[in-house]
Structure formats: structure tokens, C-alpha cells
Amino acid sequence: MTQPTEVITEVLGLLEPMVASDGGSLRMAEFAAERSALVVDYARGANDACATCVLDAESLEAFIDEGLQARGLYLTDITVQESVAGGT
């Protein structure tokens, strides 16, 4: 059986290219299985040509949730903590 952290790592790895194209990155900050909670650090990149093209935290959260559910992992609390890449 695949461990939840392996599933989370897989999903974040699949989403990484979406945020990396604008200079962003993802990292699992915390996973608490007993609370069914996941916290992801999202260093948001920038796209000078299309500011609205950069993935926002809310959309990223939905993508993470969908990816986890597609792999049979259902969490009740997914939080994406957003910062600016290279900043705070």
C-alpha cells in the first residue's frame, strides 16, 4: 500500500512544472494524518508578460485536492501558504 506522504509527493511533483515555469516552487510543509491535514508552501513566481497567468493559491489548492482524490487520498484540510519566490 502506498503511504499518504508518497501520494502527496507524487501530486506535488506533477504540479511543480506548472509553477516552475513562472519561477515558483512547491514544498510539503506539514502533513498530519491524524487530522487529515496538509500544508503546502507555495513560492509564487512571476510572469511579467501575463500577471494573471501565474497560478494563485486557491487554484493550486484545488489542483492538489483533485490530484490526491484521483489517487484515493481524501483530506479534509488542505492549506496552501503563499509567498513570493525569492522573497517572503
N, C-alpha and C positions, 0 to 999 in steps of 0.2 A: 504494500500500500504506500502511495506517495504521501510524504509528510506535507502539512499545510505550508510550511516555510519554503519547501521546494516549489510548490504551486505558485506561491506569491512571487518568488524569484523568477520563475518562468514567465509569468504575466508581465512583470516589470521589465524583463529583458525584451519582450516582444514590443512593449510600448516605448522603450528607450530611443529607438531610431526616430520616432515621431517628435520627441522633444529635443533630441541631439541635433537635428537638422537646423534648429534655431539657436543652438549653443546651450540648451538646457540639459538637465540630468535628473535622474530619479534614484532614490535610495530608501530601502525599508528602514524606517527609524525604530519602529516598535511593533511587535505582534504579541498580543495577549490572547491565547486560545481560550482561556477560561472566561474571558469577557467577550469573545468573538469580535475583537477589535484590532484594527490595523491602522498604523500611522505611517504615511509616506512623506519623505522630504522631497520637495519638488523645487529645484533651482530653475526658475523660469528663464528661458533665453529671450532673445530679442530678434526681431526681423524688421529692419528699417524700411524695407520695401512694402511690408504688409503687417502693420502692428496687430491687426485683428486676426492674423493667421496663426499667431502663437497660441498654443493650447492653454486655456485657462484651467484653474484648479478644479472647478466644478465639472467640466467636461472630462478632465483626466480621471477624476473620481468615478464617473460613470463608466468610462472605459475599463478601469481596473475592476470595478464590480462585475461588469459583464464578462470580462475575461476569467475572473475567478469562478463565477457561476457556471460558465461553459465547461469548466474543469471540475465541477462538483463541489466547490468550496463556497459556502454561503456565510458571509459575515454580516453582523448586524450594525457594525460601526466602522466605516472607512473614512479616515480623515487625511486630507492632503494639505500639508503645511507648505505654503508657497513662499519662496524668496526669489530674489533676482540673482541669476547666475553671476558669480564673481562678486556678489555683494552680500547683503543680509536679508 
